[in-house]
Amino acid sequence: MDNKVAIVTGSGRGIGKSIALKLAQQGMDVVICDVDYDAVTNTVKEIEQPGSKTLGIKLDVTRTAEVAHLFNETMTTFGRVDALVNNAGITRDNLLIRMHENEWDAVIAVNLKGCFNCLKAAAKIMMKQRSGKIVNISSVVGVMGNVGQANYAASKGGVISLTKSAAKELAARNITVNAVAPGFIETEMTKNLHDSVKEAFMNLIPLKRPGQPEDVANVVSFLVSPAADYITGQVIHIDGGMVM
């Protein structure tokens, strides 16, 4: 994957950062983008590898003008986009009957509309190139649902449907579109969960341990590589067997 270019949204920390690091280690030039520019700067410093280039951009995926700027800057700097990883996402958990409209709107805007915005911008470039790899980060919650996460489940389920539709539309131009559905992954966010919540998750996982961000990064790295050229429209679970 030397000299190929990948954009990873929400890559200032957590799973997105691990994905960006992995792709850089595989020889790709990586564009780091996140709504938190300090996190972008720190990741760029950490990720830079000999022989590869890194570009850092502040990005709110819900704003089409900022998404357009991201892709314009990427094309100006690198001249191509070989892979897009739609990782940016948020949670605003609440029980359905207590959920405020702004909690619903915020999650749908970032997780689903943001994915659409970036996918659309990447597709225009990749169609001209007649090649490209797109990986959307969904969640097992988008498959099985979860109490207190109606907004998050709806957004991640939408990402799966968007993935399948885009895969069918773009296949003729040699563009693959796949999704991964992580389960309980140990990140800064999940480390702060109450012990009882963690225990409940562990009881659902046959492997009896949480996943690591690197587990997700390894699968994404495969999906954007030539080894996955004949895989499209798929949802790969990374969940220790939580959903079978």
C-alpha positions in Angstrom: 0.0 0.0 0.0 3.0 2.3 -0.4 2.3 5.8 -1.7 -1.5 5.3 -1.5 -3.5 7.9 0.4 -6.1 7.2 3.2 -8.4 9.6 4.9 -9.5 8.6 8.4 -12.2 10.7 10.1 -12.4 11.0 13.8 -8.7 9.9 14.0 -7.6 12.2 16.8 -8.0 9.5 19.4 -9.4 6.0 20.1 -10.2 3.6 17.3 -9.7 6.2 14.6 -6.2 6.9 15.8 -5.3 3.2 15.9 -6.6 2.8 12.3 -4.5 5.8 11.1 -1.4 4.5 12.9 -1.9 1.0 11.3 -2.4 2.4 7.8 0.7 4.6 8.1 2.7 1.5 9.3 1.5 -0.2 6.1 3.1 2.5 4.0 0.1 4.7 3.3 0.0 8.5 3.4 -2.7 9.3 6.0 -4.9 12.4 6.4 -5.8 12.8 10.1 -9.1 14.7 10.7 -11.1 15.3 13.8 -13.3 18.0 15.3 -10.6 18.4 18.0 -7.6 20.0 16.3 -5.3 19.6 19.3 -5.9 15.8 19.1 -5.2 16.0 15.3 -1.9 17.8 15.9 -0.8 15.2 18.6 -1.8 12.3 16.3 0.1 13.7 13.4 3.3 14.0 15.5 2.9 10.4 16.7 1.9 8.9 13.4 4.6 10.3 11.1 6.6 7.4 9.6 9.8 7.5 7.5 8.9 7.5 3.9 5.2 8.4 4.4 3.4 11.8 4.6 0.7 12.9 7.0 -1.8 15.8 6.7 -3.8 17.1 9.7 -7.1 18.9 9.2 -9.8 20.1 11.6 -13.1 18.6 10.5 -16.8 18.6 11.5 -18.2 15.9 9.3 -21.7 17.4 9.6 -20.7 20.5 7.7 -20.5 19.9 3.9 -18.2 22.9 3.4 -15.6 21.5 5.8 -15.9 18.1 4.1 -15.3 19.7 0.7 -12.3 21.5 2.2 -10.9 18.2 3.5 -11.0 16.5 0.1 -9.7 19.6 -1.7 -6.7 19.8 0.6 -6.1 16.1 0.2 -6.2 16.3 -3.6 -3.9 19.4 -3.6 -1.4 17.7 -1.3 -1.5 14.1 -2.6 -3.4 14.2 -5.9 -5.5 11.1 -5.1 -7.7 9.4 -2.5 -7.3 5.6 -2.3 -9.1 4.9 0.9 -11.7 6.5 3.2 -12.4 5.3 6.7 -15.6 6.9 8.1 -14.9 6.6 11.8 -16.2 9.9 13.3 -19.0 9.2 15.7 -20.6 10.3 19.0 -23.0 9.0 21.6 -25.8 10.8 23.5 -27.3 8.0 25.4 -30.8 8.2 27.0 -33.9 6.1 27.4 -36.3 6.5 24.5 -39.0 8.3 26.4 -36.5 10.7 28.0 -34.4 11.4 24.9 -34.3 15.0 23.8 -34.7 16.0 20.2 -31.2 17.5 20.2 -29.7 14.2 21.5 -31.3 12.4 18.6 -30.4 15.0 16.0 -26.7 15.3 17.1 -26.1 11.6 16.9 -27.8 11.1 13.5 -26.0 14.2 12.1 -22.5 13.0 13.0 -22.8 9.3 12.7 -25.0 8.9 9.7 -25.1 12.3 7.8 -21.4 12.7 8.4 -20.7 9.3 6.9 -22.8 10.2 3.9 -21.1 13.5 3.4 -17.6 12.0 3.3 -18.7 9.0 1.3 -20.2 11.2 -1.4 -17.2 13.4 -1.6 -14.8 10.4 -1.8 -17.0 8.6 -4.4 -16.7 11.6 -6.8 -12.9 11.3 -6.8 -12.7 7.5 -6.8 -15.1 7.2 -9.7 -12.7 9.3 -11.8 -9.8 7.2 -10.6 -11.8 4.0 -11.2 -10.5 2.6 -7.9 -11.0 3.1 -4.2 -11.7 1.5 -0.8 -14.3 2.8 1.6 -14.8 1.4 5.1 -17.6 2.6 7.3 -17.4 2.1 11.1 -20.7 0.8 12.3 -21.4 -1.1 15.6 -22.9 -4.3 16.9 -25.5 -1.9 18.4 -26.6 -1.1 14.9 -27.3 -4.8 14.4 -28.9 -5.8 17.7 -30.1 -2.5 19.3 -29.4 -1.5 22.9 -31.3 0.0 25.8 -30.7 3.7 26.1 -29.1 4.0 22.7 -32.0 4.3 20.2 -30.3 7.2 18.5 -26.9 5.5 18.3 -28.5 2.2 17.1 -30.5 3.9 14.4 -27.5 5.8 13.2 -25.2 2.7 13.0 -28.0 0.6 11.5 -28.3 3.4 8.9 -24.6 3.2 8.2 -24.9 -0.5 7.4 -27.8 0.1 4.9 -25.8 3.0 3.4 -22.8 0.8 3.0 -24.7 -1.9 1.1 -26.4 0.7 -1.2 -23.1 2.5 -1.9 -21.4 -0.9 -2.6 -24.0 -1.7 -5.3 -23.8 1.8 -6.9 -20.0 2.0 -6.9 -18.9 -1.5 -7.8 -18.9 -0.8 -11.5 -16.1 1.7 -11.0 -13.9 -0.7 -9.0 -14.8 0.9 -5.7 -15.4 -1.4 -2.7 -17.6 -0.3 0.3 -17.6 -2.3 3.5 -18.5 -1.8 7.1 -17.1 -3.1 10.3 -19.2 -3.5 13.5 -17.1 -3.3 16.6 -18.4 -4.7 19.9 -17.1 -3.7 23.3 -13.8 -2.1 22.5 -11.6 -0.8 25.3 -11.2 3.0 24.7 -11.1 6.1 26.8 -14.9 6.2 26.6 -15.6 2.6 27.7 -13.0 2.7 30.4 -15.2 5.2 32.3 -18.2 2.9 32.3 -19.5 1.6 35.6 -18.1 -1.8 36.6 -21.6 -3.3 36.5 -22.0 -2.2 32.8 -18.7 -3.7 31.9 -19.6 -6.9 33.6 -22.9 -7.0 31.7 -21.0 -6.7 28.4 -18.5 -9.4 29.4 -21.4 -11.8 30.0 -22.4 -11.4 26.4 -18.9 -12.0 24.9 -17.9 -15.7 24.4 -14.2 -14.7 24.4 -14.8 -13.1 27.9 -12.6 -10.0 27.2 -13.0 -6.6 25.6 -11.5 -5.9 22.2 -8.7 -3.4 21.6 -8.6 -0.6 19.1 -5.9 -2.5 17.3 -8.3 -5.4 16.7 -10.5 -3.0 14.6 -7.5 -1.4 12.9 -6.2 -4.8 11.7 -9.5 -5.6 10.0 -9.8 -2.1 8.4 -6.2 -2.4 7.2 -7.1 -5.7 5.5 -10.3 -4.2 3.9 -8.4 -1.3 2.3 -5.6 -3.6 1.0 -5.4 -5.4 -2.3 -6.1 -8.6 -0.4 -9.7 -7.5 -0.1 -10.3 -6.6 -3.7 -13.2 -9.0 -4.1 -15.0 -8.1 -0.9 -17.7 -5.5 -1.0 -21.0 -4.7 0.7 -20.1 -6.7 3.8 -20.4 -6.1 7.5 -17.6 -7.7 9.5 -18.2 -8.0 13.3 -15.3 -7.4 15.6 -16.9 -8.3 18.9 -15.4 -11.5 20.4 -18.5 -13.4 19.4 -21.1 -11.1 21.0 -23.3 -11.2 17.9 -23.4 -14.4 15.9 
